[in-house]
Amino acid sequence: MLQSYRRLFAVPRLGALLFWSLAARLHIGGMPIAVTFLVAGWTGSYALAGLVAGGLTVGTALGGPIRGRMADRRPNDRLLLFSALVYGLGLTAMAFLPAWLWWAALPLAVATGVFQPPATQIGRSLWPRITSGPTRQAVFAAEATLQELLFIVGPLLAAAVVGVGGGRIGLLVLGAIACTGATGFALALRRAGHTLPHEAAGADGAPEASGGRRRSLLADPRLLLVIGVVMALVAGLGSVDLAMVAWARELGTPGYAGGLMAVYAFGSLVGGLAAGALAGPPRISLRAFGTAAGAVLIVPLVPPVLHLPSPWLITPVLFIAGLAIAPTVAAVTERLGDLAPPERRGEAYGWMTTATTGGIAIASPLTGWLIDHGGVALGLGGAAALATLAALLSLGIRTPGRTGPDGGPPTAGPAPAGPTGTAASPPPPAAPSA
């Protein structure tokens, strides 16, 4: 079962690259907590605090494709260092704003979010270049699985720091973590020799000019479908978390929310580890329907449908419901990299970042409205509906066969050997299409 993960350690410096790629994202889950506490302390209003935190999210969504496009065209280590510098300065300026200038935090948050270091886009664009076959499936599964840990550790870390030092210290600490992670990732890329994007060098190693106006990636219906699946899936998963928070508040014990969400995430973590050890191409639609079925399982177990004597009785179901999450995310992420042109993978994953934040933005007001009108069960019903929509959309995503994506040549491994034992010559390139 561990054979796939053993292959990861055989790839030079992959462990360091994966570690620093994830370290550069550790702050993301906790950033809204720090911003909310900071602005609420200035204004006494959680509505205004949510507005500023939303501004940071909007900036991140707007900048996702931009930063991804830059990662496709510029040395990635320099891009990470520059982004970390601007991002860190923006967070520092926000932290030291005087209370009477709270309104300036909104445009500053949007501008700062645009420069969030593109560690996610760079990392996910890099894995298909340095891994192949089962190893590539394993690294995407490992990334999705460890991302679940970040969703747990990030908010807990932010809450602990804010509880001790307040919103200002929390924002500064998270900013320092973001800059340290991005810097470590940049140095890891340099040591591994992977600082140049895919299109920066041709076959002879010389820089390759890219002329002409590029068509938007969203004009490709296959890529647009994957982005739609991501948005609907994230909206459904975010709705489950929000419903757990609402349920805990109704019980008068808000602390239960963190525990329930941790069990849900732990199920995802276990499922991701298991999926990474499986051989063969993943069946995206099967995994997506598993995620939707998990959300459906929770609906009849919460108020007003059922009033359990203790919310902890639902934890076995939450664990089972989470098993398919990380495998689905890993499969969709890998498929997006297959469909995107190699020289534009960063931009494609930038759009995935935008879809993720867009899904969260959809989940928040929709789930709140459903809970207000029908209780926690209706909110979870909405989550199940969104997850089911993602699963239905995933039926249109063609899973690559063993011969490669869309039935083309293999994407994994070197070319087969010719009759004399040397690598066979590649076939002549096809004529370009209109």
MOKASUL-V715661 format. One record per pair of residues at least 24 apart in sequence whose ideal C-beta (glycine too) atoms are under 8 Angstrom apart, sorted by sequence separation. I is the first residue (numbers start at 1). GAP is how many residues later the second one is. D is the distance in whole Angstrom. If there is no record, write none. Layout:
BEGIN
I_GAP_D, I_GAP_D
END
This chain:
BEGIN
32_24_7, 240_24_7, 297_24_5, 362_24_8, 31_25_6, 32_25_7, 87_25_6, 90_25_7, 86_26_8, 294_26_7, 295_26_6, 294_27_3, 87_28_5, 294_28_6, 86_29_4, 87_29_6, 294_29_7, 87_30_6, 294_30_6, 293_31_8, 294_31_8, 83_32_5, 83_33_7, 84_33_5, 290_33_7, 291_33_4, 83_34_4, 290_34_3, 291_34_6, 83_35_6, 288_36_8, 80_37_5, 287_37_5, 290_37_8, 291_37_5, 80_38_7, 290_38_7, 79_39_7, 80_39_7, 287_40_5, 288_40_5, 287_41_4, 80_42_7, 79_43_8, 284_44_7, 287_44_6, 288_44_8, 282_45_7, 76_46_5, 67_47_8, 71_47_5, 284_47_5, 62_48_8, 66_48_7, 67_48_8, 70_48_7, 282_48_7, 283_48_8, 284_48_6, 67_49_7, 270_49_8, 274_49_8, 282_49_4, 52_50_8, 55_50_8, 59_50_6, 63_50_6, 68_50_6, 71_50_5, 55_51_5, 59_51_4, 62_51_7, 63_51_4, 67_51_4, 71_51_5, 260_51_6, 267_51_7, 271_51_7, 275_51_7, 284_51_6, 55_52_7, 58_52_6, 59_52_6, 61_52_8, 62_52_6, 63_52_7, 263_52_5, 267_52_4, 271_52_4, 275_52_4, 282_52_7, 52_53_5, 56_53_4, 59_53_6, 60_53_4, 63_53_7, 68_53_4, 72_53_7, 250_53_7, 259_53_8, 266_53_7, 267_53_6, 270_53_7, 271_53_6, 272_53_8, 274_53_8, 48_54_7, 52_54_5, 55_54_4, 56_54_7, 59_54_2, 60_54_7, 64_54_8, 67_54_6, 71_54_7, 237_54_8, 260_54_7, 264_54_5, 267_54_7, 268_54_4, 271_54_7, 272_54_3, 276_54_7, 42_55_8, 51_55_6, 55_55_5, 58_55_7, 59_55_5, 233_55_7, 236_55_8, 240_55_6, 247_55_6, 256_55_5, 260_55_7, 263_55_5, 264_55_8, 267_55_3, 268_55_7, 271_55_5, 272_55_6, 275_55_6, 24_56_8, 38_56_8, 43_56_8, 53_56_8, 56_56_7, 57_56_7, 60_56_5, 236_56_7, 247_56_7, 256_56_8, 263_56_6, 266_56_7, 267_56_5, 268_56_8, 271_56_5, 275_56_8, 38_57_7, 42_57_4, 52_57_5, 56_57_4, 59_57_8, 64_57_7, 68_57_8, 264_57_7, 265_57_6, 268_57_4, 269_57_7, 272_57_8, 41_58_8, 55_58_7, 233_58_7, 240_58_7, 260_58_6, 264_58_4, 267_58_7, 268_58_4, 272_58_6, 35_59_8, 43_59_5, 229_59_7, 236_59_6, 243_59_7, 263_59_8, 42_60_4, 251_60_6, 117_61_7, 116_62_8, 117_62_8, 119_62_7, 123_62_8, 332_62_8, 335_62_6, 338_62_6, 39_63_6, 119_63_6, 122_63_7, 126_63_8, 248_63_7, 117_64_8, 130_64_7, 247_64_7, 335_64_7, 117_65_4, 129_65_7, 332_65_8, 335_65_8, 39_66_6, 119_66_5, 339_66_7, 38_67_8, 122_67_8, 338_67_4, 117_68_8, 126_68_6, 129_69_7, 304_70_8, 304_71_4, 96_72_8, 125_72_8, 303_72_6, 304_72_8, 305_72_5, 95_73_5, 125_73_7, 302_73_8, 303_73_5, 304_73_6, 338_73_7, 35_74_7, 302_74_5, 303_74_7, 302_75_5, 95_76_4, 94_77_7, 95_77_5, 300_77_7, 299_78_6, 302_78_6, 91_80_6, 92_80_7, 95_80_8, 91_81_7, 240_81_8, 299_81_5, 298_82_5, 299_82_5, 91_83_7, 92_83_6, 91_84_4, 295_85_7, 299_85_6, 298_86_8, 88_87_5, 91_87_8, 28_88_8, 87_88_7, 88_88_7, 237_88_7, 295_88_5, 296_88_5, 295_89_4, 88_90_7, 87_91_6, 88_91_4, 87_92_7, 292_92_6, 295_92_5, 296_92_8, 24_93_6, 294_93_8, 295_93_8, 25_94_6, 84_94_7, 85_94_8, 24_95_3, 25_95_6, 84_95_4, 87_95_8, 233_95_7, 292_95_4, 233_96_8, 291_96_5, 292_96_4, 21_98_5, 84_98_4, 292_98_7, 20_99_8, 21_99_8, 83_99_7, 84_99_6, 233_99_7, 288_99_8, 289_99_8, 291_99_7, 292_99_5, 291_100_7, 21_101_7, 81_101_7, 21_102_4, 80_102_5, 81_102_6, 84_102_8, 156_102_7, 230_102_6, 288_102_6, 289_102_4, 80_103_7, 155_103_8, 229_103_6, 288_103_4, 18_105_7, 80_105_6, 81_105_5, 289_105_8, 17_106_7, 80_106_4, 226_106_6, 230_106_8, 285_106_7, 288_106_4, 78_108_8, 17_109_7, 77_109_4, 80_109_8, 152_109_8, 226_109_6, 227_109_8, 285_109_4, 76_110_7, 77_110_7, 152_110_5, 226_110_5, 284_110_5, 285_110_5, 77_112_5, 285_112_7, 17_113_8, 76_113_6, 77_113_5, 152_113_5, 223_113_7, 226_113_7, 284_113_5, 151_114_6, 284_115_6, 14_116_7, 149_116_8, 223_116_5, 283_116_6, 14_117_7, 78_117_8, 148_117_5, 222_117_5, 223_117_6, 282_117_7, 76_118_7, 77_118_4, 148_118_8, 281_118_5, 11_119_6, 76_119_5, 220_119_7, 281_119_6, 11_120_6, 75_120_5, 76_120_7, 148_120_5, 149_120_7, 281_120_7, 18_121_7, 22_121_7, 29_121_6, 75_121_6, 76_121_6, 148_121_5, 234_121_7, 238_121_6, 242_121_6, 246_121_8, 281_121_7, 21_122_8, 25_122_8, 28_122_7, 29_122_5, 33_122_6, 75_122_8, 230_122_6, 234_122_5, 238_122_5, 242_122_7, 280_122_8, 8_123_8, 74_123_7, 145_123_8, 217_123_7, 236_123_8, 11_124_7, 18_124_7, 22_124_5, 26_124_6, 29_124_8, 30_124_4, 34_124_5, 73_124_6, 145_124_5, 148_124_7, 227_124_6, 231_124_4, 235_124_4, 239_124_5, 243_124_6, 10_125_8, 14_125_7, 18_125_7, 22_125_7, 25_125_6, 29_125_3, 30_125_5, 33_125_4, 37_125_5, 41_125_7, 72_125_5, 75_125_7, 223_125_6, 227_125_7, 230_125_4, 231_125_8, 234_125_3, 235_125_7, 238_125_4, 242_125_5, 246_125_5, 28_126_6, 29_126_5, 30_126_8, 33_126_6, 41_126_5, 71_126_6, 72_126_7, 73_126_7, 226_126_8, 230_126_6, 233_126_7, 234_126_6, 238_126_7, 242_126_7, 250_126_7, 7_127_7, 8_127_6, 26_127_7, 27_127_7, 30_127_6, 31_127_7, 34_127_8, 40_127_7, 72_127_6, 73_127_7, 145_127_3, 217_127_6, 228_127_8, 231_127_5, 232_127_7, 235_127_5, 236_127_8, 239_127_7, 7_128_4, 11_128_8, 18_128_8, 22_128_6, 26_128_6, 30_128_3, 34_128_6, 38_128_8, 39_128_7, 144_128_5, 145_128_6, 223_128_8, 227_128_5, 231_128_4, 235_128_4, 239_128_4, 243_128_7, 29_129_7, 30_129_7, 33_129_6, 37_129_7, 38_129_3, 230_129_7, 234_129_8, 238_129_8, 242_129_8, 247_129_5, 4_130_5, 8_130_6, 37_130_4, 38_130_6, 142_130_8, 214_130_8, 217_130_6, 246_130_6, 4_131_7, 7_131_6, 8_131_6, 26_131_8, 27_131_8, 36_131_8, 141_131_5, 145_131_7, 217_131_6, 231_131_7, 235_131_8, 35_132_7, 38_132_7, 141_132_8, 4_133_7, 5_133_6, 34_133_6, 37_133_6, 38_133_6, 210_133_8, 218_133_7, 243_133_5, 246_133_6, 4_134_4, 8_134_7, 141_134_5, 142_134_6, 217_134_6, 141_135_3, 34_136_4, 35_136_7, 140_136_8, 243_136_4, 5_137_7, 33_137_7, 34_137_4, 73_137_7, 242_137_7, 243_137_5, 138_138_5, 34_139_8, 137_139_7, 138_139_7, 30_140_8, 31_140_8, 34_140_5, 239_140_6, 240_140_7, 243_140_6, 137_141_8, 239_141_7, 31_143_6, 199_143_8, 239_143_6, 240_143_5, 30_144_6, 137_144_8, 198_144_5, 199_144_4, 239_144_3, 134_145_6, 137_145_7, 198_145_5, 197_146_7, 237_146_7, 27_147_4, 198_147_7, 236_147_5, 239_147_6, 27_148_7, 236_148_7, 197_149_7, 236_149_8, 27_150_5, 236_150_4, 237_150_7, 26_151_6, 27_151_4, 235_151_5, 236_151_3, 26_152_8, 236_152_8, 233_153_8, 236_153_8, 23_154_8, 24_154_7, 27_154_7, 232_154_5, 233_154_6, 236_154_6, 26_155_6, 232_155_7, 25_156_7, 23_157_7, 24_157_3, 232_157_5, 233_157_4, 23_158_4, 24_158_5, 232_158_4, 22_159_8, 24_160_7, 230_160_8, 20_161_6, 23_161_6, 24_161_5, 229_161_5, 232_161_6, 23_162_7, 20_164_4, 21_164_6, 229_164_5, 20_165_4, 228_165_6, 229_165_5, 20_167_8, 17_168_7, 20_168_5, 225_168_6, 229_168_7, 19_169_8, 17_171_5, 225_171_5, 226_171_6, 16_172_5, 17_172_7, 225_172_6, 13_175_7, 16_175_7, 17_175_6, 222_175_8, 16_176_7, 222_176_8, 17_177_7, 148_177_8, 13_178_6, 148_178_6, 13_179_4, 147_179_8, 12_180_7, 145_181_5, 144_182_4, 147_182_7, 144_183_8, 141_185_7, 144_185_4, 145_185_8, 141_186_7, 144_186_4, 143_187_7, 141_189_4, 144_189_7, 140_190_5, 143_190_8, 140_191_8, 137_193_8, 140_193_6, 140_194_4, 137_197_7, 136_198_7, 128_206_8, 124_209_6, 128_209_5, 127_210_7, 128_210_8, 125_212_7, 124_213_6, 129_213_8, 128_214_7, 128_217_7, 125_220_4, 124_221_7, 125_221_5, 121_224_8, 122_224_7, 125_224_6, 121_225_5, 124_225_5, 121_226_8, 118_228_7, 121_228_4, 124_228_8, 120_229_6, 121_229_5, 118_232_7, 121_232_7, 120_233_6, 5_271_7, 72_271_6, 4_272_6, 5_272_7, 72_272_6, 1_273_8, 4_273_5, 72_273_7, 3_274_7, 4_274_8, 72_274_4, 2_275_7, 4_275_8, 69_275_8, 71_275_4, 72_275_6, 136_275_8, 1_276_4, 70_276_8, 71_276_8, 136_276_6, 69_277_7, 135_277_8, 68_278_4, 69_278_4, 67_279_8, 68_279_4, 71_279_8, 132_279_7, 133_279_3, 68_280_7, 132_280_3, 133_280_6, 68_281_6, 69_281_7, 132_281_5, 65_282_6, 68_282_3, 67_283_6, 68_283_7, 128_283_7, 66_284_7, 65_285_4, 68_285_8, 64_286_4, 65_286_5, 64_287_7, 64_288_8, 65_288_8, 64_289_4, 65_289_6, 64_290_4, 61_292_7, 62_292_8, 60_293_7, 61_293_5, 64_293_8, 61_296_4, 60_297_6, 61_297_6, 58_299_8, 57_300_5, 61_300_8, 57_303_7, 57_304_7, 54_307_8
END
